[in-house]
């Protein structure tokens, strides 16, 4: 037939989501600037102070809403394409490569936070002397004489952090159970395993919030606190994202959208969740245990 598709690749239809997503990301970035620094002075009109003054959250909320709307719409279109048969084996392989590269980029993201933590934990004595690069950049390394810095009361790693570690490791086993059950056509087992994984992810987040509220050190003015909260905080954000990812997969599983032969959306979520598990093991081993 004339015009019939003669290749295994899927050419997507024109989509508004790249443009809408870029508008949302730009609005979100400006909203963060407004929240932290503001875009207008104290002499600006009242309406300008409300929306663009320091501490205003309206632009930030608008940006988050647009980004969230983009995610729902864009990924919803990808799901529709899959259900229409557009995800051929070649396209499916490309999706797998894309997810792998995304996880690799996330690994490098966390390398930055680990690098800073190891820099402070391993070389604090050199930096405290200011003999390395402190004078060249005008940096103040006072308080680096020991690690953790004097006066910082750290967490006992074998209390709440250990519980959180066990919770996350258990969630790794339940998501593997769910995946294995789905591959073998056991929808009941897959559903139960996925429900347990989502619940455990939610419990991890609650425990981390509880931990943060009982921290005896803050973020500002404290090198240990800054590195601790940046590393564990971004990991916590990834746990929240992964929990939402798995919750969406649970809804799709209950709707009958996954089969033993075709369920890459769930596989991608499981890969992401295992990545989150591994990062936490490194955090627990080094941030909580080794350099206390």
ROKEBA-275423 format. One record per residue (C-alpha): chain; residue number from 1; z, x negated, y. Coordinates in steps of 0.25 Angstrom, whole numbers. Each point is the difference from the previous one (the first is absolute). Layout:
BEGIN
<node><chain>A</chain><resi>NUM</resi><zz>Z</zz><xx>X</xx><yy>Y</yy></node>
...
% end
This chain:
BEGIN
<node><chain>A</chain><resi>1</resi><zz>0</zz><xx>0</xx><yy>0</yy></node>
<node><chain>A</chain><resi>2</resi><zz>-4</zz><xx>-5</xx><yy>14</yy></node>
<node><chain>A</chain><resi>3</resi><zz>12</zz><xx>-5</xx><yy>8</yy></node>
<node><chain>A</chain><resi>4</resi><zz>10</zz><xx>-1</xx><yy>-12</yy></node>
<node><chain>A</chain><resi>5</resi><zz>10</zz><xx>-11</xx><yy>0</yy></node>
<node><chain>A</chain><resi>6</resi><zz>-4</zz><xx>-12</xx><yy>-8</yy></node>
<node><chain>A</chain><resi>7</resi><zz>12</zz><xx>-9</xx><yy>1</yy></node>
<node><chain>A</chain><resi>8</resi><zz>15</zz><xx>0</xx><yy>-3</yy></node>
<node><chain>A</chain><resi>9</resi><zz>5</zz><xx>-1</xx><yy>14</yy></node>
<node><chain>A</chain><resi>10</resi><zz>6</zz><xx>11</xx><yy>8</yy></node>
<node><chain>A</chain><resi>11</resi><zz>-5</zz><xx>0</xx><yy>15</yy></node>
<node><chain>A</chain><resi>12</resi><zz>10</zz><xx>8</xx><yy>7</yy></node>
<node><chain>A</chain><resi>13</resi><zz>-3</zz><xx>11</xx><yy>10</yy></node>
<node><chain>A</chain><resi>14</resi><zz>2</zz><xx>-2</xx><yy>15</yy></node>
<node><chain>A</chain><resi>15</resi><zz>15</zz><xx>1</xx><yy>2</yy></node>
<node><chain>A</chain><resi>16</resi><zz>9</zz><xx>2</xx><yy>13</yy></node>
<node><chain>A</chain><resi>17</resi><zz>12</zz><xx>-7</xx><yy>-6</yy></node>
<node><chain>A</chain><resi>18</resi><zz>-3</zz><xx>-14</xx><yy>4</yy></node>
<node><chain>A</chain><resi>19</resi><zz>-1</zz><xx>4</xx><yy>15</yy></node>
<node><chain>A</chain><resi>20</resi><zz>12</zz><xx>10</xx><yy>-1</yy></node>
<node><chain>A</chain><resi>21</resi><zz>8</zz><xx>-11</xx><yy>-7</yy></node>
<node><chain>A</chain><resi>22</resi><zz>-3</zz><xx>-11</xx><yy>10</yy></node>
<node><chain>A</chain><resi>23</resi><zz>4</zz><xx>10</xx><yy>11</yy></node>
<node><chain>A</chain><resi>24</resi><zz>13</zz><xx>3</xx><yy>-7</yy></node>
<node><chain>A</chain><resi>25</resi><zz>3</zz><xx>-15</xx><yy>-2</yy></node>
<node><chain>A</chain><resi>26</resi><zz>-3</zz><xx>-3</xx><yy>15</yy></node>
<node><chain>A</chain><resi>27</resi><zz>9</zz><xx>11</xx><yy>4</yy></node>
<node><chain>A</chain><resi>28</resi><zz>11</zz><xx>-4</xx><yy>-10</yy></node>
<node><chain>A</chain><resi>29</resi><zz>-1</zz><xx>-15</xx><yy>6</yy></node>
<node><chain>A</chain><resi>30</resi><zz>1</zz><xx>5</xx><yy>14</yy></node>
<node><chain>A</chain><resi>31</resi><zz>12</zz><xx>9</xx><yy>-4</yy></node>
<node><chain>A</chain><resi>32</resi><zz>7</zz><xx>-12</xx><yy>-5</yy></node>
<node><chain>A</chain><resi>33</resi><zz>-2</zz><xx>-7</xx><yy>13</yy></node>
<node><chain>A</chain><resi>34</resi><zz>5</zz><xx>12</xx><yy>8</yy></node>
<node><chain>A</chain><resi>35</resi><zz>12</zz><xx>1</xx><yy>-9</yy></node>
<node><chain>A</chain><resi>36</resi><zz>4</zz><xx>-14</xx><yy>1</yy></node>
<node><chain>A</chain><resi>37</resi><zz>-5</zz><xx>-4</xx><yy>14</yy></node>
<node><chain>A</chain><resi>38</resi><zz>-6</zz><xx>12</xx><yy>7</yy></node>
<node><chain>A</chain><resi>39</resi><zz>-13</zz><xx>0</xx><yy>8</yy></node>
<node><chain>A</chain><resi>40</resi><zz>5</zz><xx>5</xx><yy>13</yy></node>
<node><chain>A</chain><resi>41</resi><zz>11</zz><xx>-4</xx><yy>10</yy></node>
<node><chain>A</chain><resi>42</resi><zz>12</zz><xx>7</xx><yy>5</yy></node>
<node><chain>A</chain><resi>43</resi><zz>-7</zz><xx>6</xx><yy>12</yy></node>
<node><chain>A</chain><resi>44</resi><zz>-10</zz><xx>7</xx><yy>-8</yy></node>
<node><chain>A</chain><resi>45</resi><zz>-1</zz><xx>16</xx><yy>0</yy></node>
<node><chain>A</chain><resi>46</resi><zz>9</zz><xx>7</xx><yy>-10</yy></node>
<node><chain>A</chain><resi>47</resi><zz>-11</zz><xx>4</xx><yy>-9</yy></node>
<node><chain>A</chain><resi>48</resi><zz>-5</zz><xx>-14</xx><yy>-1</yy></node>
<node><chain>A</chain><resi>49</resi><zz>15</zz><xx>-5</xx><yy>-3</yy></node>
<node><chain>A</chain><resi>50</resi><zz>1</zz><xx>11</xx><yy>-11</yy></node>
<node><chain>A</chain><resi>51</resi><zz>-13</zz><xx>-4</xx><yy>-7</yy></node>
<node><chain>A</chain><resi>52</resi><zz>-2</zz><xx>-15</xx><yy>4</yy></node>
<node><chain>A</chain><resi>53</resi><zz>14</zz><xx>-5</xx><yy>3</yy></node>
<node><chain>A</chain><resi>54</resi><zz>8</zz><xx>-9</xx><yy>-8</yy></node>
<node><chain>A</chain><resi>55</resi><zz>7</zz><xx>6</xx><yy>-12</yy></node>
<node><chain>A</chain><resi>56</resi><zz>-10</zz><xx>12</xx><yy>0</yy></node>
<node><chain>A</chain><resi>57</resi><zz>-4</zz><xx>4</xx><yy>-14</yy></node>
<node><chain>A</chain><resi>58</resi><zz>-11</zz><xx>11</xx><yy>3</yy></node>
<node><chain>A</chain><resi>59</resi><zz>-12</zz><xx>-10</xx><yy>-2</yy></node>
<node><chain>A</chain><resi>60</resi><zz>6</zz><xx>-6</xx><yy>-12</yy></node>
<node><chain>A</chain><resi>61</resi><zz>2</zz><xx>13</xx><yy>-7</yy></node>
<node><chain>A</chain><resi>62</resi><zz>-14</zz><xx>4</xx><yy>4</yy></node>
<node><chain>A</chain><resi>63</resi><zz>-6</zz><xx>-13</xx><yy>-6</yy></node>
<node><chain>A</chain><resi>64</resi><zz>8</zz><xx>2</xx><yy>-13</yy></node>
<node><chain>A</chain><resi>65</resi><zz>-5</zz><xx>15</xx><yy>-1</yy></node>
<node><chain>A</chain><resi>66</resi><zz>-15</zz><xx>-5</xx><yy>2</yy></node>
<node><chain>A</chain><resi>67</resi><zz>2</zz><xx>-11</xx><yy>-10</yy></node>
<node><chain>A</chain><resi>68</resi><zz>6</zz><xx>9</xx><yy>-10</yy></node>
<node><chain>A</chain><resi>69</resi><zz>-11</zz><xx>11</xx><yy>2</yy></node>
<node><chain>A</chain><resi>70</resi><zz>-10</zz><xx>-11</xx><yy>-2</yy></node>
<node><chain>A</chain><resi>71</resi><zz>6</zz><xx>-5</xx><yy>-13</yy></node>
<node><chain>A</chain><resi>72</resi><zz>1</zz><xx>15</xx><yy>-6</yy></node>
<node><chain>A</chain><resi>73</resi><zz>-14</zz><xx>3</xx><yy>4</yy></node>
<node><chain>A</chain><resi>74</resi><zz>-7</zz><xx>-13</xx><yy>-4</yy></node>
<node><chain>A</chain><resi>75</resi><zz>7</zz><xx>-2</xx><yy>-13</yy></node>
<node><chain>A</chain><resi>76</resi><zz>-2</zz><xx>15</xx><yy>-3</yy></node>
<node><chain>A</chain><resi>77</resi><zz>-15</zz><xx>-3</xx><yy>2</yy></node>
<node><chain>A</chain><resi>78</resi><zz>1</zz><xx>-11</xx><yy>-10</yy></node>
<node><chain>A</chain><resi>79</resi><zz>7</zz><xx>9</xx><yy>-10</yy></node>
<node><chain>A</chain><resi>80</resi><zz>-11</zz><xx>11</xx><yy>2</yy></node>
<node><chain>A</chain><resi>81</resi><zz>-11</zz><xx>-11</xx><yy>-2</yy></node>
<node><chain>A</chain><resi>82</resi><zz>7</zz><xx>-4</xx><yy>-13</yy></node>
<node><chain>A</chain><resi>83</resi><zz>0</zz><xx>14</xx><yy>-5</yy></node>
<node><chain>A</chain><resi>84</resi><zz>-14</zz><xx>2</xx><yy>3</yy></node>
<node><chain>A</chain><resi>85</resi><zz>-4</zz><xx>-11</xx><yy>-9</yy></node>
<node><chain>A</chain><resi>86</resi><zz>-4</zz><xx>-10</xx><yy>11</yy></node>
<node><chain>A</chain><resi>87</resi><zz>10</zz><xx>-11</xx><yy>-5</yy></node>
<node><chain>A</chain><resi>88</resi><zz>-9</zz><xx>-6</xx><yy>-11</yy></node>
<node><chain>A</chain><resi>89</resi><zz>5</zz><xx>-12</xx><yy>-8</yy></node>
<node><chain>A</chain><resi>90</resi><zz>-6</zz><xx>-10</xx><yy>10</yy></node>
<node><chain>A</chain><resi>91</resi><zz>7</zz><xx>8</xx><yy>12</yy></node>
<node><chain>A</chain><resi>92</resi><zz>13</zz><xx>0</xx><yy>-8</yy></node>
<node><chain>A</chain><resi>93</resi><zz>-1</zz><xx>-15</xx><yy>-2</yy></node>
<node><chain>A</chain><resi>94</resi><zz>-1</zz><xx>-2</xx><yy>15</yy></node>
<node><chain>A</chain><resi>95</resi><zz>12</zz><xx>9</xx><yy>3</yy></node>
<node><chain>A</chain><resi>96</resi><zz>8</zz><xx>-9</xx><yy>-10</yy></node>
<node><chain>A</chain><resi>97</resi><zz>-5</zz><xx>-12</xx><yy>7</yy></node>
<node><chain>A</chain><resi>98</resi><zz>4</zz><xx>6</xx><yy>13</yy></node>
<node><chain>A</chain><resi>99</resi><zz>14</zz><xx>4</xx><yy>-4</yy></node>
<node><chain>A</chain><resi>100</resi><zz>2</zz><xx>-14</xx><yy>-6</yy></node>
<node><chain>A</chain><resi>101</resi><zz>-4</zz><xx>-7</xx><yy>13</yy></node>
<node><chain>A</chain><resi>102</resi><zz>9</zz><xx>10</xx><yy>8</yy></node>
<node><chain>A</chain><resi>103</resi><zz>12</zz><xx>-4</xx><yy>-8</yy></node>
<node><chain>A</chain><resi>104</resi><zz>-4</zz><xx>-15</xx><yy>2</yy></node>
<node><chain>A</chain><resi>105</resi><zz>0</zz><xx>2</xx><yy>15</yy></node>
<node><chain>A</chain><resi>106</resi><zz>14</zz><xx>7</xx><yy>-1</yy></node>
<node><chain>A</chain><resi>107</resi><zz>5</zz><xx>-12</xx><yy>-8</yy></node>
<node><chain>A</chain><resi>108</resi><zz>-4</zz><xx>-9</xx><yy>11</yy></node>
<node><chain>A</chain><resi>109</resi><zz>7</zz><xx>9</xx><yy>10</yy></node>
<node><chain>A</chain><resi>110</resi><zz>13</zz><xx>-2</xx><yy>-7</yy></node>
<node><chain>A</chain><resi>111</resi><zz>-3</zz><xx>-15</xx><yy>-1</yy></node>
<node><chain>A</chain><resi>112</resi><zz>2</zz><xx>-1</xx><yy>15</yy></node>
<node><chain>A</chain><resi>113</resi><zz>14</zz><xx>6</xx><yy>-1</yy></node>
<node><chain>A</chain><resi>114</resi><zz>4</zz><xx>-9</xx><yy>-11</yy></node>
<node><chain>A</chain><resi>115</resi><zz>-5</zz><xx>-12</xx><yy>7</yy></node>
<node><chain>A</chain><resi>116</resi><zz>9</zz><xx>3</xx><yy>12</yy></node>
<node><chain>A</chain><resi>117</resi><zz>12</zz><xx>3</xx><yy>-9</yy></node>
<node><chain>A</chain><resi>118</resi><zz>-2</zz><xx>-13</xx><yy>-8</yy></node>
<node><chain>A</chain><resi>119</resi><zz>-3</zz><xx>-8</xx><yy>13</yy></node>
<node><chain>A</chain><resi>120</resi><zz>14</zz><xx>5</xx><yy>5</yy></node>
<node><chain>A</chain><resi>121</resi><zz>7</zz><xx>-2</xx><yy>-13</yy></node>
<node><chain>A</chain><resi>122</resi><zz>-5</zz><xx>-13</xx><yy>-4</yy></node>
<node><chain>A</chain><resi>123</resi><zz>-2</zz><xx>-8</xx><yy>13</yy></node>
<node><chain>A</chain><resi>124</resi><zz>11</zz><xx>6</xx><yy>9</yy></node>
<node><chain>A</chain><resi>125</resi><zz>6</zz><xx>-14</xx><yy>1</yy></node>
<node><chain>A</chain><resi>126</resi><zz>-12</zz><xx>-7</xx><yy>5</yy></node>
<node><chain>A</chain><resi>127</resi><zz>-3</zz><xx>12</xx><yy>10</yy></node>
<node><chain>A</chain><resi>128</resi><zz>14</zz><xx>0</xx><yy>5</yy></node>
<node><chain>A</chain><resi>129</resi><zz>-2</zz><xx>-15</xx><yy>5</yy></node>
<node><chain>A</chain><resi>130</resi><zz>-12</zz><xx>5</xx><yy>8</yy></node>
<node><chain>A</chain><resi>131</resi><zz>-7</zz><xx>-13</xx><yy>-5</yy></node>
<node><chain>A</chain><resi>132</resi><zz>-12</zz><xx>7</xx><yy>-7</yy></node>
<node><chain>A</chain><resi>133</resi><zz>-8</zz><xx>9</xx><yy>10</yy></node>
<node><chain>A</chain><resi>134</resi><zz>11</zz><xx>7</xx><yy>8</yy></node>
<node><chain>A</chain><resi>135</resi><zz>-1</zz><xx>-8</xx><yy>13</yy></node>
<node><chain>A</chain><resi>136</resi><zz>-15</zz><xx>1</xx><yy>-1</yy></node>
<node><chain>A</chain><resi>137</resi><zz>0</zz><xx>15</xx><yy>0</yy></node>
<node><chain>A</chain><resi>138</resi><zz>13</zz><xx>2</xx><yy>8</yy></node>
<node><chain>A</chain><resi>139</resi><zz>7</zz><xx>7</xx><yy>-12</yy></node>
<node><chain>A</chain><resi>140</resi><zz>15</zz><xx>1</xx><yy>-1</yy></node>
<node><chain>A</chain><resi>141</resi><zz>4</zz><xx>-3</xx><yy>-14</yy></node>
<node><chain>A</chain><resi>142</resi><zz>15</zz><xx>2</xx><yy>3</yy></node>
<node><chain>A</chain><resi>143</resi><zz>7</zz><xx>6</xx><yy>-12</yy></node>
<node><chain>A</chain><resi>144</resi><zz>-9</zz><xx>-6</xx><yy>-10</yy></node>
<node><chain>A</chain><resi>145</resi><zz>11</zz><xx>-10</xx><yy>-4</yy></node>
<node><chain>A</chain><resi>146</resi><zz>3</zz><xx>8</xx><yy>-13</yy></node>
<node><chain>A</chain><resi>147</resi><zz>-7</zz><xx>11</xx><yy>-8</yy></node>
<node><chain>A</chain><resi>148</resi><zz>4</zz><xx>11</xx><yy>1</yy></node>
<node><chain>A</chain><resi>149</resi><zz>4</zz><xx>-2</xx><yy>15</yy></node>
<node><chain>A</chain><resi>150</resi><zz>15</zz><xx>-1</xx><yy>3</yy></node>
<node><chain>A</chain><resi>151</resi><zz>6</zz><xx>14</xx><yy>1</yy></node>
<node><chain>A</chain><resi>152</resi><zz>-10</zz><xx>7</xx><yy>-8</yy></node>
<node><chain>A</chain><resi>153</resi><zz>6</zz><xx>8</xx><yy>-12</yy></node>
<node><chain>A</chain><resi>154</resi><zz>-11</zz><xx>2</xx><yy>-10</yy></node>
<node><chain>A</chain><resi>155</resi><zz>-1</zz><xx>11</xx><yy>-11</yy></node>
<node><chain>A</chain><resi>156</resi><zz>6</zz><xx>-3</xx><yy>-14</yy></node>
<node><chain>A</chain><resi>157</resi><zz>-13</zz><xx>0</xx><yy>-8</yy></node>
<node><chain>A</chain><resi>158</resi><zz>6</zz><xx>5</xx><yy>-13</yy></node>
<node><chain>A</chain><resi>159</resi><zz>5</zz><xx>13</xx><yy>6</yy></node>
<node><chain>A</chain><resi>160</resi><zz>-10</zz><xx>9</xx><yy>7</yy></node>
<node><chain>A</chain><resi>161</resi><zz>-12</zz><xx>-9</xx><yy>0</yy></node>
<node><chain>A</chain><resi>162</resi><zz>2</zz><xx>-2</xx><yy>-15</yy></node>
<node><chain>A</chain><resi>163</resi><zz>0</zz><xx>15</xx><yy>-1</yy></node>
<node><chain>A</chain><resi>164</resi><zz>-13</zz><xx>2</xx><yy>8</yy></node>
<node><chain>A</chain><resi>165</resi><zz>-6</zz><xx>-11</xx><yy>-9</yy></node>
<node><chain>A</chain><resi>166</resi><zz>3</zz><xx>8</xx><yy>-12</yy></node>
<node><chain>A</chain><resi>167</resi><zz>-5</zz><xx>13</xx><yy>6</yy></node>
<node><chain>A</chain><resi>168</resi><zz>-13</zz><xx>-7</xx><yy>4</yy></node>
<node><chain>A</chain><resi>169</resi><zz>-2</zz><xx>-7</xx><yy>-14</yy></node>
<node><chain>A</chain><resi>170</resi><zz>3</zz><xx>13</xx><yy>-7</yy></node>
<node><chain>A</chain><resi>171</resi><zz>-11</zz><xx>7</xx><yy>9</yy></node>
<node><chain>A</chain><resi>172</resi><zz>-10</zz><xx>-11</xx><yy>-5</yy></node>
<node><chain>A</chain><resi>173</resi><zz>3</zz><xx>4</xx><yy>-14</yy></node>
<node><chain>A</chain><resi>174</resi><zz>-1</zz><xx>15</xx><yy>2</yy></node>
<node><chain>A</chain><resi>175</resi><zz>-14</zz><xx>-1</xx><yy>8</yy></node>
<node><chain>A</chain><resi>176</resi><zz>-5</zz><xx>-9</xx><yy>-12</yy></node>
<node><chain>A</chain><resi>177</resi><zz>5</zz><xx>11</xx><yy>-9</yy></node>
<node><chain>A</chain><resi>178</resi><zz>-8</zz><xx>11</xx><yy>8</yy></node>
<node><chain>A</chain><resi>179</resi><zz>-12</zz><xx>-9</xx><yy>0</yy></node>
<node><chain>A</chain><resi>180</resi><zz>0</zz><xx>-2</xx><yy>-15</yy></node>
<node><chain>A</chain><resi>181</resi><zz>3</zz><xx>14</xx><yy>-3</yy></node>
<node><chain>A</chain><resi>182</resi><zz>-12</zz><xx>5</xx><yy>9</yy></node>
<node><chain>A</chain><resi>183</resi><zz>-9</zz><xx>-10</xx><yy>-7</yy></node>
<node><chain>A</chain><resi>184</resi><zz>4</zz><xx>6</xx><yy>-14</yy></node>
<node><chain>A</chain><resi>185</resi><zz>-2</zz><xx>15</xx><yy>5</yy></node>
<node><chain>A</chain><resi>186</resi><zz>15</zz><xx>2</xx><yy>1</yy></node>
<node><chain>A</chain><resi>187</resi><zz>1</zz><xx>8</xx><yy>13</yy></node>
<node><chain>A</chain><resi>188</resi><zz>14</zz><xx>5</xx><yy>-2</yy></node>
<node><chain>A</chain><resi>189</resi><zz>5</zz><xx>-15</xx><yy>-1</yy></node>
<node><chain>A</chain><resi>190</resi><zz>-9</zz><xx>-4</xx><yy>11</yy></node>
<node><chain>A</chain><resi>191</resi><zz>6</zz><xx>10</xx><yy>9</yy></node>
<node><chain>A</chain><resi>192</resi><zz>14</zz><xx>-3</xx><yy>-4</yy></node>
<node><chain>A</chain><resi>193</resi><zz>-2</zz><xx>-15</xx><yy>2</yy></node>
<node><chain>A</chain><resi>194</resi><zz>-6</zz><xx>2</xx><yy>14</yy></node>
<node><chain>A</chain><resi>195</resi><zz>11</zz><xx>10</xx><yy>4</yy></node>
<node><chain>A</chain><resi>196</resi><zz>10</zz><xx>-10</xx><yy>-3</yy></node>
<node><chain>A</chain><resi>197</resi><zz>-7</zz><xx>-11</xx><yy>7</yy></node>
<node><chain>A</chain><resi>198</resi><zz>-1</zz><xx>8</xx><yy>13</yy></node>
<node><chain>A</chain><resi>199</resi><zz>15</zz><xx>4</xx><yy>-1</yy></node>
<node><chain>A</chain><resi>200</resi><zz>3</zz><xx>-15</xx><yy>-2</yy></node>
<node><chain>A</chain><resi>201</resi><zz>-8</zz><xx>-4</xx><yy>11</yy></node>
<node><chain>A</chain><resi>202</resi><zz>7</zz><xx>10</xx><yy>9</yy></node>
<node><chain>A</chain><resi>203</resi><zz>14</zz><xx>-5</xx><yy>-5</yy></node>
<node><chain>A</chain><resi>204</resi><zz>-4</zz><xx>-14</xx><yy>4</yy></node>
<node><chain>A</chain><resi>205</resi><zz>-3</zz><xx>4</xx><yy>14</yy></node>
<node><chain>A</chain><resi>206</resi><zz>13</zz><xx>7</xx><yy>1</yy></node>
<node><chain>A</chain><resi>207</resi><zz>8</zz><xx>-12</xx><yy>-5</yy></node>
<node><chain>A</chain><resi>208</resi><zz>-7</zz><xx>-9</xx><yy>9</yy></node>
<node><chain>A</chain><resi>209</resi><zz>3</zz><xx>9</xx><yy>12</yy></node>
<node><chain>A</chain><resi>210</resi><zz>14</zz><xx>0</xx><yy>-4</yy></node>
<node><chain>A</chain><resi>211</resi><zz>0</zz><xx>-15</xx><yy>-1</yy></node>
<node><chain>A</chain><resi>212</resi><zz>-6</zz><xx>-2</xx><yy>14</yy></node>
<node><chain>A</chain><resi>213</resi><zz>11</zz><xx>10</xx><yy>6</yy></node>
<node><chain>A</chain><resi>214</resi><zz>11</zz><xx>-9</xx><yy>-6</yy></node>
<node><chain>A</chain><resi>215</resi><zz>-6</zz><xx>-14</xx><yy>4</yy></node>
<node><chain>A</chain><resi>216</resi><zz>9</zz><xx>-9</xx><yy>8</yy></node>
<node><chain>A</chain><resi>217</resi><zz>-11</zz><xx>-6</xx><yy>7</yy></node>
<node><chain>A</chain><resi>218</resi><zz>-11</zz><xx>5</xx><yy>9</yy></node>
<node><chain>A</chain><resi>219</resi><zz>-14</zz><xx>-3</xx><yy>3</yy></node>
<node><chain>A</chain><resi>220</resi><zz>0</zz><xx>-5</xx><yy>14</yy></node>
<node><chain>A</chain><resi>221</resi><zz>6</zz><xx>-14</xx><yy>4</yy></node>
<node><chain>A</chain><resi>222</resi><zz>2</zz><xx>-4</xx><yy>-15</yy></node>
<node><chain>A</chain><resi>223</resi><zz>-10</zz><xx>-8</xx><yy>-7</yy></node>
<node><chain>A</chain><resi>224</resi><zz>5</zz><xx>4</xx><yy>-14</yy></node>
<node><chain>A</chain><resi>225</resi><zz>0</zz><xx>15</xx><yy>4</yy></node>
<node><chain>A</chain><resi>226</resi><zz>-14</zz><xx>-1</xx><yy>5</yy></node>
<node><chain>A</chain><resi>227</resi><zz>-6</zz><xx>-7</xx><yy>-12</yy></node>
<node><chain>A</chain><resi>228</resi><zz>8</zz><xx>9</xx><yy>-9</yy></node>
<node><chain>A</chain><resi>229</resi><zz>-4</zz><xx>13</xx><yy>6</yy></node>
<node><chain>A</chain><resi>230</resi><zz>-14</zz><xx>-4</xx><yy>2</yy></node>
<node><chain>A</chain><resi>231</resi><zz>-2</zz><xx>-3</xx><yy>-15</yy></node>
<node><chain>A</chain><resi>232</resi><zz>8</zz><xx>11</xx><yy>-6</yy></node>
<node><chain>A</chain><resi>233</resi><zz>-4</zz><xx>10</xx><yy>10</yy></node>
<node><chain>A</chain><resi>234</resi><zz>-15</zz><xx>-2</xx><yy>-2</yy></node>
<node><chain>A</chain><resi>235</resi><zz>3</zz><xx>1</xx><yy>-15</yy></node>
<node><chain>A</chain><resi>236</resi><zz>7</zz><xx>13</xx><yy>2</yy></node>
<node><chain>A</chain><resi>237</resi><zz>-11</zz><xx>5</xx><yy>8</yy></node>
<node><chain>A</chain><resi>238</resi><zz>-9</zz><xx>-3</xx><yy>-12</yy></node>
<node><chain>A</chain><resi>239</resi><zz>9</zz><xx>7</xx><yy>-9</yy></node>
<node><chain>A</chain><resi>240</resi><zz>-1</zz><xx>12</xx><yy>8</yy></node>
<node><chain>A</chain><resi>241</resi><zz>-15</zz><xx>-1</xx><yy>0</yy></node>
<node><chain>A</chain><resi>242</resi><zz>-1</zz><xx>-2</xx><yy>-15</yy></node>
<node><chain>A</chain><resi>243</resi><zz>10</zz><xx>12</xx><yy>-2</yy></node>
<node><chain>A</chain><resi>244</resi><zz>-10</zz><xx>9</xx><yy>8</yy></node>
<node><chain>A</chain><resi>245</resi><zz>-12</zz><xx>-6</xx><yy>-7</yy></node>
<node><chain>A</chain><resi>246</resi><zz>7</zz><xx>3</xx><yy>-14</yy></node>
<node><chain>A</chain><resi>247</resi><zz>4</zz><xx>14</xx><yy>5</yy></node>
<node><chain>A</chain><resi>248</resi><zz>-14</zz><xx>3</xx><yy>4</yy></node>
<node><chain>A</chain><resi>249</resi><zz>-4</zz><xx>-5</xx><yy>-14</yy></node>
<node><chain>A</chain><resi>250</resi><zz>10</zz><xx>10</xx><yy>-6</yy></node>
<node><chain>A</chain><resi>251</resi><zz>-6</zz><xx>12</xx><yy>7</yy></node>
<node><chain>A</chain><resi>252</resi><zz>-14</zz><xx>-4</xx><yy>-5</yy></node>
<node><chain>A</chain><resi>253</resi><zz>5</zz><xx>-2</xx><yy>-14</yy></node>
<node><chain>A</chain><resi>254</resi><zz>7</zz><xx>14</xx><yy>0</yy></node>
<node><chain>A</chain><resi>255</resi><zz>-13</zz><xx>5</xx><yy>6</yy></node>
<node><chain>A</chain><resi>256</resi><zz>-8</zz><xx>-5</xx><yy>-12</yy></node>
<node><chain>A</chain><resi>257</resi><zz>-8</zz><xx>-10</xx><yy>8</yy></node>
<node><chain>A</chain><resi>258</resi><zz>3</zz><xx>-12</xx><yy>-9</yy></node>
<node><chain>A</chain><resi>259</resi><zz>-5</zz><xx>-2</xx><yy>-14</yy></node>
<node><chain>A</chain><resi>260</resi><zz>2</zz><xx>-11</xx><yy>-10</yy></node>
<node><chain>A</chain><resi>261</resi><zz>-14</zz><xx>-6</xx><yy>3</yy></node>
<node><chain>A</chain><resi>262</resi><zz>0</zz><xx>2</xx><yy>15</yy></node>
<node><chain>A</chain><resi>263</resi><zz>13</zz><xx>-3</xx><yy>8</yy></node>
<node><chain>A</chain><resi>264</resi><zz>-2</zz><xx>-12</xx><yy>9</yy></node>
<node><chain>A</chain><resi>265</resi><zz>8</zz><xx>7</xx><yy>12</yy></node>
<node><chain>A</chain><resi>266</resi><zz>12</zz><xx>-1</xx><yy>-9</yy></node>
<node><chain>A</chain><resi>267</resi><zz>-3</zz><xx>-14</xx><yy>-5</yy></node>
<node><chain>A</chain><resi>268</resi><zz>-1</zz><xx>-5</xx><yy>14</yy></node>
<node><chain>A</chain><resi>269</resi><zz>13</zz><xx>6</xx><yy>4</yy></node>
<node><chain>A</chain><resi>270</resi><zz>6</zz><xx>-6</xx><yy>-13</yy></node>
<node><chain>A</chain><resi>271</resi><zz>-5</zz><xx>-14</xx><yy>4</yy></node>
<node><chain>A</chain><resi>272</resi><zz>5</zz><xx>2</xx><yy>14</yy></node>
<node><chain>A</chain><resi>273</resi><zz>14</zz><xx>4</xx><yy>-5</yy></node>
<node><chain>A</chain><resi>274</resi><zz>1</zz><xx>-12</xx><yy>-9</yy></node>
<node><chain>A</chain><resi>275</resi><zz>-4</zz><xx>-9</xx><yy>12</yy></node>
<node><chain>A</chain><resi>276</resi><zz>12</zz><xx>6</xx><yy>7</yy></node>
<node><chain>A</chain><resi>277</resi><zz>9</zz><xx>-3</xx><yy>-12</yy></node>
<node><chain>A</chain><resi>278</resi><zz>-4</zz><xx>-15</xx><yy>0</yy></node>
<node><chain>A</chain><resi>279</resi><zz>2</zz><xx>-2</xx><yy>15</yy></node>
<node><chain>A</chain><resi>280</resi><zz>14</zz><xx>6</xx><yy>-2</yy></node>
<node><chain>A</chain><resi>281</resi><zz>3</zz><xx>-9</xx><yy>-11</yy></node>
<node><chain>A</chain><resi>282</resi><zz>-3</zz><xx>-12</xx><yy>9</yy></node>
<node><chain>A</chain><resi>283</resi><zz>8</zz><xx>6</xx><yy>11</yy></node>
<node><chain>A</chain><resi>284</resi><zz>12</zz><xx>2</xx><yy>-9</yy></node>
<node><chain>A</chain><resi>285</resi><zz>-1</zz><xx>-14</xx><yy>-6</yy></node>
<node><chain>A</chain><resi>286</resi><zz>-1</zz><xx>-7</xx><yy>13</yy></node>
<node><chain>A</chain><resi>287</resi><zz>4</zz><xx>8</xx><yy>12</yy></node>
<node><chain>A</chain><resi>288</resi><zz>12</zz><xx>6</xx><yy>-7</yy></node>
<node><chain>A</chain><resi>289</resi><zz>4</zz><xx>-10</xx><yy>-10</yy></node>
<node><chain>A</chain><resi>290</resi><zz>-5</zz><xx>-14</xx><yy>2</yy></node>
<node><chain>A</chain><resi>291</resi><zz>2</zz><xx>-2</xx><yy>15</yy></node>
<node><chain>A</chain><resi>292</resi><zz>13</zz><xx>7</xx><yy>2</yy></node>
% end
